[in-house]
């Protein structure tokens, strides 16, 4: 199964998750709980992590432990409590493993085909190529809110 293109697309995903883990480790507690981009920083990060399940985990498989209500994970409701960093970090490690599993099973010829996972879960049309792009870009978009919060406090960002 050729993976020349898939392997060329994988480094941005690895980079996004590497930066996400770095952010989780360096973000001070007071910033972890503050709003940036309209939502608490931790909630932005958690949303990016839980989206991986939506993009690549097959329907009917055991879902990740929910650390917050689904509406909180979907950025449809503000969280009433802050989820501890160690739990979010563990969820991030799991999401990265899930993304790696998806990418390792993805053949180049499947890239233009519909990804059935988000379609079956929420009737959302994505090709596998778009899914790979979202694994990196969606993660980095939400990480940007956290990075901005660090910089607003005159701290070094992770980018």
MARBA-840177 format. One line per field, with one value per residue: residue number from 1; chain; x, y, z of N, C-alpha, C, O, CB in turn. Coordinates in nm, 3 decimals, padded with zeros to 5 digits. Glycine has a CB too. Layout:
N
seq	NUM_...
mol	A_...
n.x	X_...
n.y	Y_...
n.z	Z_...
ca.x	X_...
ca.y	Y_...
ca.z	Z_...
c.x	X_...
c.y	Y_...
c.z	Z_...
o.x	X_...
o.y	Y_...
o.z	Z_...
cb.x	X_...
cb.y	Y_...
cb.z	Z_...
***
This chain:
159
seq	1_2_3_4_5_6_7_8_9_10_11_12_13_14_15_16_17_18_19_20_21_22_23_24_25_26_27_28_29_30_31_32_33_34_35_36_37_38_39_40_41_42_43_44_45_46_47_48_49_50_51_52_53_54_55_56_57_58_59_60_61_62_63_64_65_66_67_68_69_70_71_72_73_74_75_76_77_78_79_80_81_82_83_84_85_86_87_88_89_90_91_92_93_94_95_96_97_98_99_100_101_102_103_104_105_106_107_108_109_110_111_112_113_114_115_116_117_118_119_120_121_122_123_124_125_126_127_128_129_130_131_132_133_134_135_136_137_138_139_140_141_142_143_144_145_146_147_148_149_150_151_152_153_154_155_156_157_158_159
mol	A_A_A_A_A_A_A_A_A_A_A_A_A_A_A_A_A_A_A_A_A_A_A_A_A_A_A_A_A_A_A_A_A_A_A_A_A_A_A_A_A_A_A_A_A_A_A_A_A_A_A_A_A_A_A_A_A_A_A_A_A_A_A_A_A_A_A_A_A_A_A_A_A_A_A_A_A_A_A_A_A_A_A_A_A_A_A_A_A_A_A_A_A_A_A_A_A_A_A_A_A_A_A_A_A_A_A_A_A_A_A_A_A_A_A_A_A_A_A_A_A_A_A_A_A_A_A_A_A_A_A_A_A_A_A_A_A_A_A_A_A_A_A_A_A_A_A_A_A_A_A_A_A_A_A_A_A_A_A
n.x	00.086_00.093_00.226_00.333_00.241_00.079_00.276_00.420_00.240_00.219_00.417_00.325_00.107_00.231_00.390_00.192_00.070_00.292_00.352_00.116_00.127_00.357_00.260_00.060_00.222_00.373_00.201_00.097_-00.100_-00.287_-00.330_-00.421_-00.684_-00.803_-00.995_-00.949_-00.979_-01.250_-01.315_-01.230_-00.883_-00.798_-01.027_-01.036_-00.810_-00.885_-01.107_-00.983_-00.845_-01.050_-01.177_-01.035_-01.131_-01.378_-01.298_-01.146_-01.195_-01.357_-01.711_-01.888_-01.669_-01.484_-01.520_-01.318_-01.254_-01.478_-01.398_-01.534_-01.861_-02.033_-02.120_-01.944_-01.699_-01.746_-01.740_-01.980_-02.091_-02.004_-01.759_-01.817_-01.635_-01.281_-01.086_-00.839_-00.497_-00.330_-00.510_-00.604_-00.366_-00.318_-00.537_-00.462_-00.233_-00.353_-00.518_-00.326_-00.210_-00.428_-00.459_-00.214_-00.253_-00.465_-00.338_-00.133_-00.272_-00.375_-00.391_-00.236_-00.407_-00.655_-00.690_-00.849_-01.101_-01.419_-01.419_-01.556_-01.604_-01.657_-01.880_-02.066_-02.096_-02.181_-02.294_-02.117_-01.934_-01.620_-01.314_-01.048_-00.809_-00.874_-00.929_-00.676_-00.550_-00.706_-00.643_-00.401_-00.441_-00.678_-00.609_-00.388_-00.513_-00.678_-00.485_-00.357_-00.510_-00.443_-00.167_-00.167_-00.270_-00.057_00.135_00.003_00.051_00.309_00.474_00.673_00.556_00.456_00.486
n.y	-00.117_00.196_00.487_00.734_01.001_01.031_00.999_01.229_01.418_01.379_01.502_01.778_01.713_01.573_01.783_01.966_01.826_01.789_02.055_02.110_01.936_02.044_02.299_02.234_02.147_02.378_02.590_02.823_02.779_02.989_03.098_02.878_02.852_03.088_03.299_03.295_03.388_03.368_03.146_02.941_02.873_02.604_02.474_02.530_02.384_02.126_02.089_02.078_01.840_01.648_01.655_01.490_01.232_01.256_01.295_01.063_00.825_00.522_00.479_00.333_00.226_00.213_00.506_00.787_00.868_01.099_01.418_01.638_01.779_01.694_01.927_02.118_02.019_02.053_02.322_02.454_02.532_02.704_02.596_02.485_02.412_02.369_02.147_01.928_01.966_01.734_01.536_01.634_01.628_01.350_01.279_01.407_01.264_01.018_01.096_01.165_00.914_00.788_00.938_00.873_00.598_00.603_00.738_00.556_00.348_00.451_00.468_00.614_00.620_00.638_00.896_01.092_00.994_00.967_01.015_00.803_00.813_01.081_01.135_00.932_00.983_01.256_01.334_01.472_01.572_01.478_01.436_01.193_01.326_01.589_01.536_01.468_01.715_01.867_01.745_01.860_02.146_02.224_02.163_02.336_02.584_02.611_02.586_02.822_03.014_02.962_03.007_03.279_03.373_03.318_03.496_03.737_03.767_03.832_03.611_03.354_03.212_02.892_02.861
n.z	00.000_-00.112_00.044_-00.005_-00.040_00.189_00.387_00.336_00.419_00.690_00.871_00.941_01.107_01.315_01.411_01.498_01.711_01.873_01.945_02.080_02.303_02.422_02.486_02.675_02.881_02.950_03.002_03.239_03.539_03.595_03.345_03.205_03.286_03.205_02.974_02.623_02.298_02.325_02.479_02.766_02.795_02.841_02.751_02.480_02.401_02.478_02.313_02.059_02.087_02.133_01.891_01.725_01.771_01.644_01.379_01.308_01.457_01.437_01.414_01.685_01.813_02.120_02.289_02.387_02.731_02.856_02.958_03.006_02.957_02.651_02.508_02.604_02.511_02.242_02.210_02.243_02.473_02.770_03.001_03.334_03.517_03.553_03.370_03.485_03.398_03.371_03.298_03.055_02.914_02.902_02.745_02.511_02.438_02.383_02.168_01.978_01.935_01.821_01.586_01.465_01.423_01.241_01.024_00.963_00.853_00.624_00.280_-00.009_-00.235_-00.120_-00.036_-00.189_-00.140_00.036_00.385_00.597_00.871_01.004_00.850_00.912_01.183_01.219_00.981_00.813_00.546_00.443_00.276_00.288_00.250_00.326_00.591_00.693_00.661_00.839_01.083_01.147_01.098_01.238_01.499_01.535_01.500_01.731_01.926_01.882_02.019_02.282_02.271_02.214_02.454_02.628_02.524_02.569_02.832_02.840_02.806_02.658_02.361_02.219_01.949
ca.x	00.000_00.176_00.196_00.426_00.174_00.040_00.397_00.457_00.142_00.224_00.494_00.248_00.025_00.325_00.428_00.078_00.053_00.411_00.331_00.004_00.180_00.447_00.175_-00.003_00.326_00.429_00.098_00.072_-00.237_-00.377_-00.364_-00.494_-00.826_-00.857_-01.050_-00.873_-01.056_-01.389_-01.332_-01.114_-00.772_-00.802_-01.140_-00.990_-00.718_-00.963_-01.187_-00.896_-00.812_-01.167_-01.214_-00.967_-01.227_-01.478_-01.237_-01.083_-01.233_-01.472_-01.833_-01.906_-01.552_-01.487_-01.485_-01.230_-01.321_-01.516_-01.352_-01.633_-01.984_-02.014_-02.135_-01.819_-01.599_-01.780_-01.742_-02.119_-02.127_-01.888_-01.737_-01.839_-01.517_-01.159_-01.037_-00.696_-00.398_-00.281_-00.614_-00.604_-00.243_-00.342_-00.629_-00.383_-00.148_-00.443_-00.560_-00.212_-00.200_-00.540_-00.423_-00.106_-00.313_-00.539_-00.245_-00.057_-00.361_-00.428_-00.317_-00.244_-00.523_-00.777_-00.696_-00.964_-01.228_-01.489_-01.391_-01.688_-01.619_-01.739_-02.008_-02.157_-02.119_-02.257_-02.332_-02.022_-01.856_-01.478_-01.229_-00.936_-00.710_-00.920_-00.915_-00.534_-00.525_-00.772_-00.571_-00.300_-00.487_-00.775_-00.531_-00.309_-00.604_-00.718_-00.362_-00.327_-00.575_-00.359_-00.040_-00.194_-00.284_00.079_00.199_-00.065_00.110_00.452_00.545_00.709_00.462_00.516_00.511
ca.y	00.000_00.316_00.596_00.843_01.129_01.029_01.024_01.369_01.499_01.347_01.594_01.885_01.656_01.549_01.913_02.023_01.758_01.820_02.188_02.101_01.877_02.143_02.403_02.179_02.140_02.508_02.690_02.843_02.750_03.104_03.115_02.757_02.871_03.215_03.298_03.346_03.351_03.347_03.025_02.914_02.815_02.458_02.426_02.535_02.272_02.003_02.080_02.032_01.699_01.562_01.653_01.377_01.121_01.280_01.283_00.937_00.704_00.458_00.472_00.207_00.190_00.270_00.648_00.833_00.915_01.240_01.496_01.746_01.752_01.707_02.067_02.186_01.971_02.105_02.469_02.500_02.580_02.733_02.499_02.532_02.375_02.351_02.009_01.928_01.957_01.597_01.461_01.684_01.576_01.208_01.276_01.449_01.149_00.922_01.148_01.153_00.772_00.761_00.999_00.792_00.473_00.638_00.768_00.437_00.260_00.528_00.457_00.733_00.617_00.668_01.038_01.166_00.927_01.017_00.958_00.763_00.835_01.200_01.128_00.847_01.040_01.382_01.365_01.574_01.522_01.508_01.335_01.159_01.433_01.699_01.491_01.482_01.859_01.912_01.697_01.962_02.284_02.246_02.161_02.458_02.697_02.625_02.610_02.964_03.090_02.944_03.074_03.423_03.400_03.324_03.620_03.849_03.775_03.852_03.484_03.300_03.117_02.767_02.868
ca.z	00.000_-00.119_00.138_-00.033_-00.012_00.331_00.466_00.317_00.493_00.833_00.958_01.005_01.215_01.425_01.464_01.570_01.838_01.954_02.002_02.174_02.427_02.482_02.545_02.796_02.984_02.992_03.032_03.382_03.583_03.585_03.204_03.169_03.317_03.155_02.840_02.509_02.180_02.363_02.561_02.850_02.720_02.849_02.673_02.340_02.382_02.489_02.190_01.951_02.114_02.115_01.749_01.661_01.774_01.541_01.246_01.270_01.531_01.374_01.497_01.756_01.892_02.255_02.288_02.494_02.852_02.847_03.071_03.020_02.884_02.506_02.463_02.640_02.416_02.109_02.220_02.232_02.606_02.855_03.109_03.472_03.595_03.474_03.368_03.519_03.290_03.351_03.226_02.918_02.853_02.872_02.631_02.396_02.400_02.322_02.038_01.886_01.899_01.731_01.458_01.408_01.377_01.119_00.916_00.925_00.776_00.512_00.154_-00.096_-00.324_-00.043_00.000_-00.244_-00.107_00.154_00.516_00.647_01.015_01.037_00.780_00.990_01.316_01.218_00.844_00.771_00.432_00.438_00.215_00.375_00.237_00.411_00.729_00.731_00.676_00.962_01.201_01.178_01.100_01.345_01.623_01.543_01.515_01.871_02.000_01.866_02.127_02.401_02.248_02.229_02.598_02.683_02.479_02.636_02.966_02.814_02.813_02.527_02.306_02.174_01.806
c.x	00.090_00.128_00.291_00.365_00.134_00.162_00.445_00.364_00.151_00.305_00.416_00.158_00.114_00.364_00.315_00.063_00.174_00.398_00.219_00.051_00.274_00.366_00.114_00.097_00.368_00.326_00.077_-00.076_-00.333_-00.417_-00.448_-00.646_-00.885_-00.909_-00.952_-00.945_-01.199_-01.416_-01.213_-01.007_-00.779_-00.913_-01.108_-00.902_-00.795_-01.050_-01.103_-00.865_-00.932_-01.213_-01.149_-01.059_-01.330_-01.421_-01.198_-01.125_-01.361_-01.592_-01.844_-01.785_-01.560_-01.437_-01.390_-01.314_-01.353_-01.473_-01.445_-01.754_-01.959_-02.026_-02.011_-01.709_-01.621_-01.776_-01.881_-02.169_-01.999_-01.880_-01.763_-01.721_-01.400_-01.116_-00.887_-00.607_-00.352_-00.382_-00.619_-00.479_-00.260_-00.436_-00.556_-00.295_-00.233_-00.486_-00.448_-00.194_-00.309_-00.512_-00.314_-00.160_-00.389_-00.443_-00.168_-00.141_-00.412_-00.337_-00.335_-00.370_-00.654_-00.793_-00.814_-01.101_-01.287_-01.444_-01.527_-01.711_-01.699_-01.874_-02.109_-02.190_-02.209_-02.297_-02.247_-01.931_-01.712_-01.409_-01.119_-00.827_-00.747_-00.907_-00.772_-00.501_-00.586_-00.702_-00.463_-00.363_-00.587_-00.705_-00.455_-00.396_-00.638_-00.597_-00.325_-00.391_-00.494_-00.227_-00.055_-00.207_-00.147_00.144_00.134_-00.012_00.263_00.536_00.574_00.602_00.533_00.541_00.646
c.y	00.123_00.425_00.714_00.978_01.137_01.060_01.167_01.462_01.482_01.447_01.712_01.835_01.632_01.680_01.973_01.957_01.777_01.955_02.187_02.043_01.974_02.252_02.354_02.177_02.277_02.611_02.703_02.822_02.867_03.131_02.996_02.778_02.999_03.204_03.358_03.298_03.314_03.229_03.010_02.841_02.662_02.401_02.428_02.414_02.139_01.982_02.026_01.883_01.609_01.556_01.537_01.255_01.136_01.254_01.140_00.813_00.647_00.455_00.334_00.162_00.261_00.414_00.679_00.875_01.063_01.311_01.613_01.707_01.768_01.851_02.150_02.147_02.030_02.258_02.524_02.554_02.604_02.630_02.563_02.501_02.357_02.205_02.013_01.899_01.813_01.512_01.505_01.633_01.429_01.194_01.315_01.334_01.043_00.967_01.138_01.008_00.733_00.818_00.918_00.661_00.496_00.658_00.644_00.340_00.326_00.515_00.583_00.734_00.646_00.817_01.113_01.106_00.986_00.941_00.928_00.796_00.961_01.199_01.047_00.908_01.164_01.427_01.479_01.515_01.572_01.399_01.300_01.266_01.552_01.662_01.509_01.631_01.911_01.864_01.796_02.100_02.313_02.251_02.292_02.582_02.718_02.644_02.758_03.050_03.080_03.016_03.225_03.460_03.407_03.457_03.743_03.869_03.789_03.725_03.437_03.199_02.990_02.764_02.929
c.z	00.000_-00.022_00.117_00.004_00.135_00.418_00.452_00.395_00.644_00.918_01.016_01.119_01.337_01.492_01.548_01.707_01.930_02.021_02.106_02.308_02.498_02.552_02.677_02.911_03.037_03.033_03.183_03.417_03.566_03.440_03.155_03.184_03.259_03.012_02.739_02.384_02.214_02.455_02.655_02.768_02.723_02.762_02.523_02.310_02.384_02.364_02.074_01.966_02.085_01.969_01.676_01.660_01.664_01.402_01.211_01.346_01.474_01.467_01.562_01.834_02.026_02.250_02.404_02.614_02.835_02.974_03.100_02.937_02.734_02.455_02.495_02.541_02.277_02.102_02.193_02.366_02.685_02.967_03.244_03.562_03.500_03.483_03.394_03.399_03.266_03.276_03.080_02.845_02.815_02.752_02.502_02.346_02.331_02.182_01.936_01.843_01.801_01.591_01.389_01.351_01.246_01.002_00.871_00.842_00.647_00.390_00.071_-00.181_-00.252_-00.015_-00.061_-00.208_00.021_00.278_00.578_00.794_01.047_00.967_00.861_01.126_01.311_01.078_00.787_00.664_00.438_00.357_00.316_00.367_00.326_00.559_00.777_00.752_00.806_01.088_01.243_01.196_01.212_01.480_01.640_01.561_01.664_01.962_01.993_01.974_02.255_02.388_02.264_02.376_02.664_02.649_02.543_02.778_02.956_02.836_02.671_02.484_02.262_02.023_01.778
o.x	00.156_00.009_00.324_00.428_00.154_00.152_00.505_00.404_00.095_00.264_00.438_00.136_00.077_00.371_00.340_00.044_00.158_00.428_00.227_00.017_00.271_00.398_00.116_00.060_00.396_00.361_00.043_-00.164_-00.447_-00.526_-00.537_-00.725_-01.007_-00.872_-00.882_-00.967_-01.262_-01.527_-01.105_-01.038_-00.767_-00.899_-01.149_-00.917_-00.772_-01.065_-01.147_-00.860_-00.918_-01.281_-01.202_-01.064_-01.366_-01.490_-01.215_-01.093_-01.462_-01.577_-01.812_-01.795_-01.634_-01.324_-01.384_-01.430_-01.266_-01.506_-01.435_-01.749_-01.875_-01.950_-01.978_-01.635_-01.526_-01.806_-01.897_-02.276_-01.899_-01.981_-01.734_-01.708_-01.418_-01.110_-00.815_-00.640_-00.336_-00.343_-00.636_-00.486_-00.219_-00.415_-00.585_-00.284_-00.191_-00.491_-00.473_-00.167_-00.286_-00.539_-00.320_-00.119_-00.377_-00.464_-00.141_-00.086_-00.484_-00.218_-00.438_-00.433_-00.755_-00.901_-00.875_-01.204_-01.217_-01.433_-01.604_-01.825_-01.802_-01.971_-02.224_-02.299_-02.302_-02.330_-02.298_-01.860_-01.686_-01.444_-01.101_-00.760_-00.661_-00.877_-00.748_-00.432_-00.524_-00.701_-00.438_-00.341_-00.579_-00.738_-00.457_-00.357_-00.627_-00.606_-00.267_-00.331_-00.477_-00.180_00.032_-00.162_-00.124_00.202_00.202_-00.029_00.335_00.651_00.506_00.562_00.656_00.611_00.685
o.y	00.152_00.451_00.785_01.059_01.241_01.139_01.222_01.573_01.562_01.473_01.745_01.907_01.666_01.689_02.025_02.026_01.780_01.969_02.256_02.096_01.984_02.292_02.425_02.202_02.292_02.712_02.604_02.845_02.848_03.182_03.014_02.727_03.017_03.112_03.456_03.179_03.237_03.213_03.061_02.759_02.597_02.292_02.339_02.349_02.052_01.870_01.938_01.810_01.505_01.461_01.490_01.182_01.038_01.197_01.098_00.702_00.717_00.432_00.231_00.068_00.357_00.440_00.607_00.914_01.143_01.269_01.677_01.614_01.848_01.891_02.242_02.232_02.054_02.316_02.628_02.615_02.534_02.584_02.681_02.557_02.334_02.148_02.092_01.819_01.774_01.425_01.422_01.598_01.389_01.107_01.261_01.310_00.984_00.887_01.105_00.982_00.655_00.752_00.896_00.618_00.417_00.602_00.629_00.259_00.263_00.547_00.650_00.839_00.675_00.860_01.194_01.163_01.045_00.819_01.019_00.807_00.950_01.256_01.088_00.886_01.177_01.544_01.570_01.418_01.692_01.281_01.368_01.295_01.608_01.748_01.558_01.667_01.992_01.934_01.814_02.165_02.419_02.333_02.353_02.676_02.829_02.711_02.812_03.149_03.178_03.078_03.292_03.566_03.493_03.523_03.842_03.977_03.763_03.732_03.477_03.112_02.981_02.675_02.944
o.z	00.100_-00.009_00.212_00.071_00.199_00.512_00.545_00.432_00.718_01.031_01.132_01.216_01.449_01.614_01.656_01.807_02.052_02.140_02.208_02.414_02.621_02.664_02.777_03.026_03.156_03.095_03.249_03.334_03.525_03.414_03.072_03.105_03.264_02.939_02.767_02.367_02.141_02.505_02.625_02.681_02.618_02.705_02.449_02.206_02.300_02.316_02.001_01.867_02.020_01.930_01.575_01.561_01.598_01.317_01.096_01.303_01.465_01.587_01.501_01.913_02.042_02.210_02.504_02.600_02.802_03.085_03.204_02.858_02.694_02.368_02.421_02.493_02.203_01.998_02.128_02.372_02.668_03.020_03.266_03.671_03.380_03.592_03.333_03.311_03.150_03.198_02.991_02.727_02.706_02.667_02.395_02.225_02.231_02.089_01.820_01.726_01.709_01.490_01.268_01.244_01.152_00.894_00.752_00.767_00.570_00.397_00.080_-00.197_-00.317_00.026_00.009_-00.244_00.103_00.277_00.607_00.838_01.113_01.017_00.877_01.179_01.391_01.057_00.721_00.690_00.438_00.370_00.417_00.467_00.394_00.642_00.887_00.847_00.875_01.190_01.362_01.299_01.274_01.565_01.747_01.630_01.715_02.065_02.087_02.016_02.328_02.483_02.319_02.418_02.749_02.736_02.568_02.836_03.052_02.878_02.576_02.562_02.267_01.975_01.662
cb.x	-00.097_00.177_00.206_00.467_00.049_-00.020_00.508_00.454_00.004_00.281_00.608_00.163_-00.043_00.451_00.466_-00.051_00.028_00.537_00.299_-00.108_00.254_00.540_00.064_-00.056_00.447_00.511_-00.034_00.117_-00.235_-00.311_-00.236_-00.448_-00.846_-00.751_-01.183_-00.722_-00.989_-01.469_-01.348_-01.154_-00.637_-00.820_-01.265_-00.912_-00.609_-01.052_-01.245_-00.765_-00.767_-01.282_-01.175_-00.834_-01.296_-01.530_-01.116_-00.940_-01.249_-01.437_-01.960_-01.944_-01.421_-01.400_-01.611_-01.141_-01.233_-01.669_-01.210_-01.574_-02.098_-02.114_-02.258_-01.776_-01.601_-01.918_-01.641_-02.210_-02.220_-01.897_-01.593_-01.966_-01.541_-01.046_-01.069_-00.669_-00.279_-00.249_-00.753_-00.610_-00.123_-00.402_-00.748_-00.297_-00.078_-00.566_-00.605_-00.082_-00.208_-00.671_-00.376_00.000_-00.408_-00.624_-00.147_-00.006_-00.479_-00.444_-00.362_-00.122_-00.532_-00.775_-00.569_-00.951_-01.207_-01.641_-01.304_-01.707_-01.483_-01.663_-01.989_-02.096_-01.987_-02.176_-02.481_-01.939_-01.922_-01.416_-01.167_-00.878_-00.699_-01.066_-00.957_-00.441_-00.583_-00.916_-00.508_-00.194_-00.550_-00.882_-00.433_-00.223_-00.734_-00.798_-00.247_-00.373_-00.720_-00.334_00.014_-00.322_-00.371_00.166_00.191_-00.216_00.073_00.505_00.463_00.851_00.387_00.427_00.401
cb.y	00.000_00.370_00.546_00.842_01.146_00.891_00.929_01.405_01.465_01.211_01.647_01.955_01.522_01.475_02.009_02.006_01.610_01.816_02.289_02.015_01.745_02.205_02.444_02.037_02.068_02.563_02.654_02.983_02.709_03.228_03.129_02.638_02.871_03.325_03.374_03.297_03.236_03.329_02.899_02.829_02.863_02.412_02.511_02.667_02.272_02.007_02.220_02.113_01.681_01.611_01.784_01.345_01.115_01.425_01.371_00.950_00.734_00.316_00.502_00.102_00.226_00.185_00.736_00.950_00.892_01.255_01.547_01.886_01.845_01.620_02.130_02.151_01.817_02.058_02.531_02.387_02.479_02.876_02.444_02.470_02.246_02.445_01.938_01.826_02.044_01.533_01.483_01.839_01.593_01.135_01.371_01.571_01.089_00.900_01.294_01.205_00.683_00.821_01.144_00.763_00.415_00.765_00.875_00.365_00.217_00.675_00.332_00.740_00.482_00.591_01.104_01.174_00.776_01.005_01.056_00.614_00.844_01.327_01.066_00.709_01.075_01.491_01.403_01.628_01.565_01.518_01.386_01.021_01.479_01.735_01.345_01.420_01.935_01.866_01.558_01.967_02.318_02.135_02.043_02.474_02.674_02.503_02.522_03.011_03.040_02.796_03.040_03.462_03.292_03.207_03.631_03.823_03.649_03.962_03.377_03.232_03.179_02.651_02.947
cb.z	00.123_-00.262_00.283_-00.181_-00.103_00.371_00.424_00.169_00.447_00.850_00.881_00.902_01.170_01.374_01.350_01.488_01.815_01.868_01.891_02.116_02.396_02.375_02.447_02.770_02.930_02.882_02.962_03.424_03.728_03.646_03.118_03.255_03.466_03.163_02.836_02.512_02.109_02.242_02.473_02.974_02.778_02.995_02.702_02.312_02.492_02.616_02.154_01.949_02.261_02.202_01.683_01.733_01.911_01.551_01.238_01.283_01.681_01.330_01.411_01.660_01.817_02.353_02.297_02.446_02.979_02.825_03.046_02.974_02.931_02.434_02.529_02.787_02.409_02.069_02.123_02.184_02.680_02.913_03.103_03.529_03.679_03.523_03.230_03.628_03.322_03.485_03.293_02.915_02.949_02.996_02.655_02.431_02.525_02.410_02.052_01.952_02.026_01.788_01.479_01.514_01.485_01.141_00.961_01.050_00.862_00.550_00.074_-00.186_-00.392_00.089_-00.041_-00.393_-00.091_00.137_00.608_00.626_01.080_01.000_00.640_01.009_01.381_01.284_00.838_00.891_00.299_00.582_00.079_00.337_00.089_00.379_00.743_00.622_00.557_00.964_01.174_01.068_00.968_01.345_01.624_01.419_01.433_01.915_01.946_01.731_02.150_02.426_02.109_02.152_02.665_02.631_02.327_02.640_03.050_02.902_02.892_02.531_02.188_02.212_01.735
***
